[in-house]
Structures are given as C-alpha cells and as structure tokens.
C-alpha cells in the first residue's frame, strides 16, 4: 500500500489540473500536439509553453530557472513549464518553485501585463502548486492562507469559471466545519455548482466531502454526486481524449469513487468502481494498480477502516487524497516514458 503522509490536506484532489483543458478550439492560434488544445496557451506568440509530448520533461530551458524577472505572457508560460516540471517530475522542488512564483504573481499583478483570463489562471496555478507541495511532498510550513488569497483573487478575476470557484469552495467548506458554522448554505451552494457542471464539481469535491465526519452529511452528498454523475454523458468529447497531463485520470477518478462508496458502507458499488478503474486506459502502466488489485482481492479489508471510524471522525488520512499520491493518482507521467 501507499505510505500515508502525516499531513492529510483536504485540498489534495484528484484531477487537480485536468479540468482546465478544453476540447473546443481556443480563439488563439494553437498547435495542440499530443495533448489537445489548451485555451490558455497561445502557440502563435513568442512565449514557450510546456510540450506534453516530451516523455521526461516539461521544462525546455527557454526561461530563467525560477522565472526570475519575467512578466506578461512569458511569466505565464514559464509558470506553466515550471509548474508541470515540478508537479509531474521534480517533486522535491515544489516548495522552492511555489516560493518563487508568489512574487512573480505579485509582479504581474502590479504591472498589469496579463489580461484577467490569464491572470486568474496564474493565481490558480500557483495555489495548486502550494497544495501539491503540502499534500504530497510534506511541506506543511507553507501558508494555507496565502493559497486561499490566490484562489480568491482567481475567482475575482474570472467569477464564471466553476473550476476556480470549486477549488476556492473546498477551503470555505472546511473552514465552516472547523468554525462550527451552519452548513446548510454551503450544501445549497454546492448543489448549485453541481447543477452547473457535474463533470467539474464531482471529481473536484467527492474526495474532499468523503473525508469529513459522517455526522456532517458530506460523505452521503459525495456518494449521491457519484450516483448522479454519468461520465459518458457529462464529459462528452473528453471521455476519449488522451491527456498526457492526466494519463491516469479515469483510473484515478474511479478509484476515488470506490473510496467514496467505501466511506458510506456501500461495498458493492465500491467493487463496481474498482472494476471500472481496472478497465481504464493506461491501467497496466498505472503506478497505483496494486492498490486496486489488493482492494478487489479483499473488499472487506478495503472498506473496514472506513467503517471503524464511526460517525464523528474524519477519514481524510484513509483516502488516496490523504497520501503522497494525492495528485499523482491521476497526474503521474506514464511509466517507461
């Protein structure tokens, strides 16, 4: 099994970056290569974006090592190269990269060199990097409040982007529980977001909600979201798209769904999701496939730790999103490449 990190962060989510991709052609000129078009990249500009078809790197040496001194679109493109390099490959440099990119955001904010669309994604990306460093690399001294500020700014710049809103909302829900606030308004807003875009909200929230104590009602909401979410209808063209940014996205989502059902005691649905994970693209190259095999070999052993926690305890540390594979469950690079 995967070693558990001491820091079980509720924001460590499967599909951390996948929903920012789009299967519709952006207005800018693109040369999508092997990972599809991405609406925040303009391949006709002088900026150099990560090449996801390269097997062992996302960094091509065009820019200064930590994007020092860059502004405008070059700052955004360098951030993307650096983010994906340390996110998928050089995990030990995540905290260093995060600390370097926070002043980059401040610099670009101050000089007004990016439009709101790209500036929102810049703020989001740096927040995501901080979360990855905390959740998977154990950098627990990084400031969560700073990440929330970045997410709030991203939402302010692009209030209609539900993926940004969903990331921010996970923080707000967690804070409400810690502070003992009335959860009903949060639940209502959560379902409103779900109705807008279940394909974004389900994978973003299901593991977060499942980690809360049962008495909050959130684990049951997570299971209901999975029940209602039909990928063949909701994800459309994305279902058959080979994402090099999330080569194990399907397997990761199905495994996380299995954990959601295990959390609420539905053994048979958990088994169904595990079988779907096993049938997913790239499963034979998935670094976590042994976890699925072990769970299918003894489904009761898979569900028992969740059942043992009762009604008033968190189970975040039992979920894949509470381990050092929280992001790599979906975003690990393909083995052998």
Secondary structure, 3 states (H helix, E strand, C coil): CCCECCCCCCCCCCCCCHHHCCCCCCCCCCCCHHHCCCCCCCCCCCCCCCCCCCCCCCCCCCCCCCCCCCCHHHHHHHHHHHHHHHHHCCHHHHHHHHHHHHHHHHHHHHHCCCCHHHHHHHHHHHHHHHHHHHHCCCCCCCCHHHHHHHHHHHHHHCCCCHHHHHHHHHHHHHHHHHCCCCCHHHHHHHHHHHHHCHHHHHHHHHHHHHCCCHHHCHHHHHHHHHHHCCHHHHCHHHHHCCCCCCCCHHHHHHHHHHHHHHHCCCHHHHHHHHHHHHCCCCHHHCCCHHHHHHHHHCHHHHHHHHHCCCCCCCCHHHCHHHECCCCHHHHCCCCCC
